[in-house]
Amino acid sequence: MLPYDHAEIDAAVEQACRELALDLVHAGSVHAWLAEPESDWPACCDRGCDPCVAALADAARRAKRILEAGRGKGVPSPEG
């Protein structure tokens, strides 16, 4: 489990979803992925799923970056 409280994780997931234009209805999935090692995340099957698990993984990685960037202080842009 990540060393952040539930509210911090929720805020980071919601911010990541907004930044990546991922509907917040999928925030629960992104949140759940953060509790698992990235090596256990599923891979894209190339069948055109919406959302693709690659998009969920991108959001989870972005949420991790937001959390690691000082819990919202000096958060790097998604491009950087």
C-alpha positions in Angstrom: 0.0 0.0 0.0 1.2 3.5 -0.7 2.4 5.6 2.3 -0.3 8.2 1.8 -3.6 8.7 3.4 -6.8 7.8 1.6 -7.7 11.5 0.9 -4.3 12.2 -0.6 -4.6 9.2 -2.9 -8.1 10.1 -3.9 -7.1 13.7 -4.8 -4.1 12.5 -6.8 -6.2 10.0 -8.7 -8.9 12.5 -9.5 -6.3 15.0 -10.6 -4.6 12.4 -12.8 -7.9 11.4 -14.4 -8.8 15.1 -15.1 -5.3 15.8 -16.6 -5.6 12.7 -18.9 -9.2 13.3 -19.8 -10.2 10.0 -18.2 -13.8 9.9 -16.9 -13.9 10.0 -13.1 -16.1 7.0 -13.2 -12.9 5.1 -13.7 -11.1 6.6 -10.7 -11.9 3.6 -8.5 -10.1 1.3 -10.9 -7.1 3.7 -11.0 -7.1 3.8 -7.2 -7.1 0.0 -7.0 -4.2 -0.3 -9.3 -2.1 1.9 -7.0 -2.2 -0.9 -4.4 -0.7 -3.4 -6.8 2.9 -3.6 -8.1 3.0 -2.2 -11.6 4.3 -5.6 -12.8 0.9 -7.0 -11.9 -1.1 -4.5 -14.0 -2.7 -6.0 -17.1 -1.4 -5.2 -20.5 -3.3 -3.8 -23.5 -5.0 -6.5 -25.5 -5.3 -4.3 -28.7 -9.1 -4.9 -29.0 -10.1 -1.3 -28.7 -11.4 -1.4 -25.1 -12.8 1.9 -23.7 -11.0 2.8 -21.6 -7.9 0.8 -22.6 -6.0 -0.5 -19.6 -3.1 1.5 -21.0 -5.1 4.7 -20.2 -5.8 3.4 -16.7 -2.1 2.6 -16.2 -1.2 6.1 -17.5 -3.5 7.6 -14.9 -2.1 5.4 -12.1 1.4 6.4 -13.0 0.5 10.0 -13.1 -1.2 9.7 -9.7 2.0 8.2 -8.3 4.0 11.1 -9.7 1.6 13.6 -8.2 1.9 11.9 -4.8 5.7 11.6 -5.0 6.1 15.3 -6.0 5.4 16.4 -2.4 1.7 15.7 -2.0 0.6 18.4 -4.4 3.6 20.8 -4.0 5.5 21.5 -7.1 3.7 18.9 -9.1 5.4 18.3 -12.4 3.4 18.6 -15.6 2.3 15.4 -17.3 4.8 16.1 -20.1 7.8 16.6 -17.8 
